[in-house]
Amino acid sequence: MREHASEKLIRLVAPLRDDDVLSLRAGDRVLISGQLIGARDAAHRRLVSLIEAGESLPFDPQGQVIYYAGPAPARPGSVMGPAAPTTALRMDAYAPALMAQGVKGMIGKGNRGPEVRAALQEYGCVYFAGIGGASVLLSKPVVSVETICYEDLGTEAIRRMTVEDFPVVVANDAHGRDIYESAREYYARVIASM
């Protein structure tokens, strides 16, 4: 097990493959290119309702990375308005059901609950931490945006975003490592040694 994450940037193309996910470790810095699915709370409720009813999802979930964001309206000349990650705990009730359908990654801010951390290991998935408070900067790697469904939800509609070098950090890997937990332990040791 690595004590510290690699200093190099890891480049991935989404949708992700199993070997992409299994190679990642908590703390790794990653640039994602390819497709992200933008969805927040209201959309997650509808997606899980479809799963519970045995119906198909409005996108192919295999290998997808879901970005917990609802962009603001785009300014003239912009592909997308500002879109920072929202608090991931709000999606914890829905995340395991989507992982069971083939979703391989999620991007949000903040830590995840124990059920989601267990599901990441069970389904071979990864949780990436996005950069909170940097919504304008995070809209810059977005090359194109397409609304897939649920337009009635406004900014919370489900969108397919094509991105180039979208910056994230692996917060929870598929092996049970948690950057938030290891950071608390590290700083506790630092403080204890003072």
C-alpha positions as CSV (number, residue, x, y, z in Angstrom):
1,M,0.0,0.0,0.0
2,R,1.3,3.4,-0.9
3,E,1.8,5.8,2.0
4,H,1.5,8.8,-0.3
5,A,-0.2,9.3,-3.6
6,S,1.9,9.5,-6.8
7,E,3.1,13.0,-7.6
8,K,2.4,12.5,-11.3
9,L,-1.0,13.2,-12.9
10,I,-2.9,10.2,-14.1
11,R,-4.9,10.7,-17.3
12,L,-8.1,8.7,-17.8
13,V,-10.7,8.6,-20.5
14,A,-14.4,8.1,-19.4
15,P,-16.3,5.9,-19.6
16,L,-13.9,4.0,-17.3
17,R,-12.8,0.4,-17.5
18,D,-12.4,-1.9,-14.6
19,D,-8.6,-1.8,-14.8
20,D,-8.7,2.1,-14.8
21,V,-10.5,2.1,-11.5
22,L,-8.6,-0.7,-9.9
23,S,-5.3,1.0,-10.7
24,L,-6.2,4.1,-8.7
25,R,-5.3,4.9,-5.1
26,A,-6.7,7.4,-2.7
27,G,-4.8,10.6,-3.1
28,D,-4.0,10.1,-6.8
29,R,-4.4,13.3,-8.9
30,V,-6.4,12.6,-12.1
31,L,-7.3,14.4,-15.3
32,I,-10.4,13.0,-16.9
33,S,-11.2,13.4,-20.6
34,G,-14.3,12.0,-22.3
35,Q,-17.8,11.8,-21.1
36,L,-19.2,12.8,-17.7
37,I,-22.9,12.5,-16.7
38,G,-24.1,15.5,-14.7
39,A,-26.8,14.7,-12.2
40,R,-27.8,15.9,-8.8
41,D,-30.4,15.0,-6.1
42,A,-33.7,15.2,-7.9
43,A,-32.3,13.3,-11.0
44,H,-30.8,10.6,-8.7
45,R,-34.3,10.1,-7.1
46,R,-35.8,9.5,-10.6
47,L,-33.0,7.2,-11.7
48,V,-33.3,5.0,-8.6
49,S,-37.1,4.9,-9.1
50,L,-36.5,3.6,-12.7
51,I,-34.1,0.9,-11.3
52,E,-36.6,-0.1,-8.6
53,A,-39.3,-0.4,-11.3
54,G,-37.1,-2.6,-13.5
55,E,-36.9,0.1,-16.2
56,S,-33.9,1.2,-18.3
57,L,-31.9,4.2,-17.4
58,P,-31.9,7.1,-19.9
59,F,-28.1,6.6,-20.5
60,D,-25.9,3.5,-20.6
61,P,-24.5,3.3,-17.1
62,Q,-21.6,1.0,-18.0
63,G,-18.3,2.7,-16.9
64,Q,-19.9,6.1,-16.5
65,V,-18.6,8.8,-14.2
66,I,-21.4,10.8,-12.6
67,Y,-20.6,14.5,-11.8
68,Y,-22.7,15.8,-8.9
69,A,-23.2,19.2,-10.4
70,G,-26.0,21.3,-11.9
71,P,-24.5,24.0,-14.0
72,A,-25.7,27.6,-14.0
73,P,-27.0,28.9,-17.3
74,A,-24.1,29.5,-19.8
75,R,-23.1,33.0,-20.6
76,P,-23.0,34.0,-24.3
77,G,-20.0,32.3,-25.9
78,S,-19.6,29.7,-23.2
79,V,-20.4,26.0,-23.5
80,M,-21.6,25.7,-19.9
81,G,-22.2,28.0,-17.0
82,P,-20.3,27.6,-13.7
83,A,-20.7,24.2,-12.2
84,A,-18.9,23.1,-9.0
85,P,-19.4,19.7,-7.4
86,T,-22.2,19.5,-4.8
87,T,-21.9,17.7,-1.4
88,A,-21.7,14.0,-2.2
89,L,-23.3,12.8,1.0
90,R,-26.6,14.0,-0.5
91,M,-26.3,11.2,-3.1
92,D,-25.3,8.4,-0.7
93,A,-28.8,6.9,-0.6
94,Y,-28.8,6.5,-4.4
95,A,-25.1,5.8,-5.2
96,P,-25.0,2.0,-4.5
97,A,-28.0,1.3,-6.8
98,L,-26.3,3.2,-9.6
99,M,-23.0,1.3,-9.0
100,A,-24.9,-1.9,-9.2
101,Q,-26.0,-0.8,-12.7
102,G,-22.4,-0.3,-13.9
103,V,-21.5,3.3,-12.9
104,K,-17.7,3.3,-12.2
105,G,-17.1,6.7,-10.7
106,M,-18.6,9.7,-9.1
107,I,-17.3,13.3,-8.6
108,G,-18.5,15.4,-5.7
109,K,-17.2,17.2,-2.7
110,G,-16.8,16.0,0.9
111,N,-16.6,12.5,2.3
112,R,-18.9,9.5,1.8
113,G,-20.8,7.4,4.3
114,P,-19.8,3.8,5.2
115,E,-22.4,2.2,2.9
116,V,-21.1,4.0,-0.1
117,R,-17.5,3.2,0.8
118,A,-18.4,-0.5,1.1
119,A,-20.2,-0.4,-2.3
120,L,-17.2,1.2,-3.9
121,Q,-15.2,-2.0,-3.0
122,E,-18.1,-4.3,-3.8
123,Y,-18.6,-3.0,-7.3
124,G,-15.1,-1.8,-8.1
125,C,-15.8,1.9,-8.3
126,V,-14.1,5.1,-7.3
127,Y,-15.1,8.4,-5.8
128,F,-13.3,11.5,-7.0
129,A,-13.2,14.8,-5.0
130,G,-13.8,17.8,-7.2
131,I,-12.6,21.3,-6.3
132,G,-15.3,23.1,-4.3
133,G,-15.7,26.8,-4.8
134,A,-14.1,26.8,-8.3
135,S,-17.2,26.6,-10.4
136,V,-16.0,29.0,-13.1
137,L,-12.7,27.1,-13.5
138,L,-14.4,23.7,-13.6
139,S,-16.6,24.8,-16.5
140,K,-13.5,25.5,-18.6
141,P,-12.5,21.8,-19.4
142,V,-16.1,21.2,-20.6
143,V,-16.0,21.1,-24.4
144,S,-19.7,20.3,-25.0
145,V,-22.9,19.7,-23.1
146,E,-26.1,17.9,-24.1
147,T,-29.2,17.5,-22.0
148,I,-30.2,13.9,-21.9
149,C,-33.4,14.1,-19.9
150,Y,-35.5,15.7,-17.1
151,E,-35.4,19.2,-18.6
152,D,-38.2,20.0,-16.2
153,L,-35.6,19.9,-13.4
154,G,-33.8,23.0,-14.8
155,T,-30.2,23.1,-13.7
156,E,-30.7,19.6,-12.2
157,A,-31.5,18.0,-15.6
158,I,-29.2,15.1,-16.5
159,R,-26.5,16.2,-18.9
160,R,-23.8,14.5,-20.9
161,M,-20.6,16.6,-20.7
162,T,-17.6,16.1,-22.9
163,V,-14.5,17.2,-21.0
164,E,-10.8,17.5,-21.6
165,D,-8.5,17.2,-18.6
166,F,-11.1,17.7,-15.9
167,P,-9.1,17.8,-12.6
168,V,-10.0,15.6,-9.7
169,V,-8.4,13.7,-6.7
170,V,-9.2,10.1,-5.8
171,A,-10.9,10.5,-2.4
172,N,-12.1,6.8,-2.0
173,D,-10.6,4.0,-4.1
174,A,-12.0,0.6,-4.9
175,H,-9.6,-0.9,-2.2
176,G,-11.1,0.7,0.8
177,R,-8.7,3.6,1.1
178,D,-10.2,7.0,2.2
179,I,-8.2,10.2,1.7
180,Y,-10.3,12.0,4.4
181,E,-9.6,9.3,6.9
182,S,-5.8,9.1,6.1
183,A,-5.5,12.9,6.3
184,R,-7.1,12.9,9.7
185,E,-4.7,10.2,10.9
186,Y,-1.7,12.0,9.4
187,Y,-2.6,15.4,11.0
188,A,-3.3,13.7,14.3
189,R,0.3,12.3,14.2
190,V,1.7,15.7,13.3
191,I,-0.2,17.4,16.1
192,A,0.8,14.7,18.6
193,S,4.5,15.1,17.7
194,M,4.5,18.9,18.3
